[in-house]
Amino acid sequence: MTFQLVCEIEPPTKPDLKRVRHQIGTLSTVADTFLIPDNHIGRATVSSVAVAHEVQAMGGRSIACLNSRDRNLLGFRRDLLTAAAYGVERFLFVYGDKPASGNRTSDLTVRSMIEEAREFSPGVQVGAAAGLRPLPAWKRAADFLFVQAGFSMEALLRWREANQVEAPVYAGVIVIASERHAHALSAAIPDIAIPDDLVRRVAADRMAGVEAACERVLAIRDSGAFDGVHLIPVSRYRDVEARLSGVLR
């Protein structure tokens, strides 16, 4: 299997797919697959299943993310039926960001979603997210794993050495778009540990976050330890494509 670049796209918060189509079209020169988040950062967005179908209609490969936070079992089965109707067969199941209201609507877990999906829709591929900690047995049985985005290559490689799995593993890389973005991420994800030096460079140069992320993508590829990268370009997808198109293809 060749090194894969899975690019996350920003789903729309309004019923307009123009920007989604632009992201897909722009990143298609470097992306092997597109990941579509679900109710991104606790805000309502167009269904990840619908956007995954849009990716496929444009000739791309997709993974629809579904979170356990916003669903009960009946709603989850509805999503699986909708996905089957659209031909969407790859999913990443996650817990979900904390909603703005602070309330969850579901007693589903990522583990129960994986079990239900395999029983309800045989043949689908289901993945799970992993932090930099020991993998529980049920996550080892996932069809693929997405490792939390971080900034320490040493920590990432130590985790990979300690967690040997047969399924493809994709290391997370996120673009720091601005100093404000860095502070917001640190507040939302305390263990992400964004280096102070990177924050200072981004504050002085708006391209510094893009350059750092692209360098990290290449370092992960060259390490040979991972099957690919889950790249989160946020709003900087044009800059990311321009930087990577000449070196990944």
C-alpha angles and dihedrals in degrees: 000000000000123000109280129210112208109191120200115218128204109248118220123260089202130054093263123104098187095103092044090053090049092052091049093047094046097045095041089089091067107017123091092186138008124225116206116203123221120236089340116228092351097304126118113258137171109286113281088222091056092048091047087055089051090053090053091047087057091052099261135121119247145197116199115212117215123185127211092218099078102038144078121198095268092050091048092052089050089055091050091050091048090049091050090051090051095043094245107151107162123077140176111205118204139169093242136232117284109274120240090246091053090232131116122210101199145063090200117119130201089251094053090046091055091049093046094047093052091050097041098040111025113200098034120126115233128192136186136207121245133199122210093276135092113301117241116230095253092057090050086062093058118112091238139356133222113205118214115264114257143152106234113091090187093055091047093052092046089053092049092050091051095045110053112180134163095223119090113271122206120197117220121240123177129191114231100219099186144346089265091052090052092053092046092051092048090052093048097042109029095184096053090092103200108201114250090225091058091050090052092049092049090050089055099038124028091206095055094087092050092049092048093050094048091048089052091051090055093045091053091048092049092049090067089213098110138051092224149317132274099216120197106194094171109191093340097076094123092055092045092052092048091051098045103036093080097048106037099047 
